[in-house]
Amino acid sequence: MSRVLGIMRIDQSVDGLDIFNRMLTFIPHGLDEDSYRAHEELNDVVAGVINAKTSYMADIFKGNGMLVACIGYAPEWNSYFERKGVEGAGGYAERLALLYRRDGIAFLKDLPGFFSIVVYDSEEGKLLVAGDRSGYFPVYYAVLKDYLIFSSTIKAIKPFIDPVVVNRGACIEHLLFDAIYGRQTYYDDIEIIPFGSYLMFERHSARAEIRRYFAYEELFDIARYREMRGIDAPAFLSGKLEGALNRVLSFVGQSSLGLSCGGGIDCTYIGALLKRMGVELPIYCSNVVGSDVSEKVLAEESAGQVGTELYVSDLRREDFYPLILRSILEYEQPIVHPSTPKFYVSTDIKWSTGRRNLIMGVASDLLFGGIGNVNSLYRYLKLKKILNIVPARFKRILSTILSDPRSTNVQLRMRNKLWDLARIGMGNFERASMQERVERAFSSIPSEVEREVKILMVENLCDYQQHLLNRRYESNTSYGISLYFPFLDLDLLEFAINLPVSHCVDWKNGKVVVRKAASQLLGSSFYSRKKWGGDVPIDKWVPPLKFLLRGGFLEEFFSFESDQLIDAAGSSIKVLWNLIDLELWGRLSVLGQSPYKLIERMREEGIECSDYTDG
């Protein structure tokens, strides 16, 4: 559990320390009463850190005209500073200050780990705030009339925004992509530092600039890609992952570590690797009662194979509704994924067993083609090659027969072609730039199938990884739980970006390399293991909430005519959930409605709900 926050004055009359202290009051600390807190003030800047004693690192330094604060997971920083020739008895923040003075922002290029870093150089009068390559530690910021504020949680920013204005474009993007790419949030005046980027702010100009120091596609090397065609990919993956796990074990006391696992391939594979390394960690499973496949059953099987202790916590249907409200209130944004409440049900048992640091198998799906759209594109491109032998006039007929007439109707009504709009990011120009960079980076792959699939895999990573991590960060950090993601280790990232598609995707499966590597440790039957469990059964739990679309946020802010549109919204359970997600966020975070009264309304509609409780 680590946070960073601060303020830079634009108007000299502003009491920066007072605003900083007010920001502190909005930061949730959950059960953490023993957190380390520190702050420093230098000229126009006040910056501080909060850190649980059993969590990541946090440090702050003021001296030689500089103020530096940092938080994060940084097992390699000591060796990194030695390689850079920055040694001494000083802490992390002091050594970062020395490095910045010598190298400027260039030090970020190869700085390992997950982090948020604040650097204020009083000589230059500039403030630098940087996030890590994957954006796990978020930094939200707002440039107001008299000052700039920033924080790891949006909850410390939003109270200073008056009036709160909804970002309509972001809400539309939410419906299109389940994510917002770039610096936007759902609020007009609050932005986030994107992964691999930093904020540079100068008081005199009052201008905030976002600049990139890293992009996933920059890790790609066509020569390396060719070399890796013939490697034993599963063995290489296990070696890379073992190195990443060793770095976690060197940073965190083993007695405080656990493995978060619902019986899936990724986390069970991690557990088996740990066992081979001589490390047995208890497994913590958050089980959704009533899902199609029980995670409890899968986790029991995984714990049996790995030979470790298992703790199961259940998310019941009646608990789902108040926990959805809590998760939206704590994130202060739509949560996108309806399974987010799962994180809350296991908090108490993690605390009672002293395991507040959890390893997760997150990111494997995105890195190795486990997302459904990757396999769909792979099959489409393979079929397209077959259809090249079909005469053009028959292909047109086939295309017409196979297309959905409703989709064709929409595309014919659009004045710009869908593909042309997609090339400019569907109106998000930051996404459009990312797409162009990724396409250029992988243009040297000669096979169309491999090239297009690899491009989609990396675009998925860019689109979704930070948002997935940020939701996990908020729901766990608020309760003193720290998470570790070995699949996002920099060495493993480089391996994944350069791994040929043939090692990742086949006609039936994604994550081929992970399946093979896991099978080597857990038996051949593990290769074809499918897991549909774990997700909330939204087809059963969400439709009863449809009543919320009448007389609420969407009607008031988006002219949602419920009498005309509620049936259309309900025809797709995915669209219905996205709308309910927006509606609940709008009611709770924009309109300020009471979660207790919303639970009462649900009960009046016949929905069985547990009581709402604050975290």
Order of alpha helices (4+ residues) and beta strands (2+ residues): beta-alpha-beta-beta-beta-beta-alpha-alpha-beta-beta-beta-beta-alpha-beta-beta-beta-alpha-alpha-beta-alpha-beta-alpha-beta-alpha-alpha-alpha-beta-alpha-alpha-alpha-alpha-alpha-alpha-alpha-beta-alpha-alpha-alpha-alpha-alpha-alpha-alpha
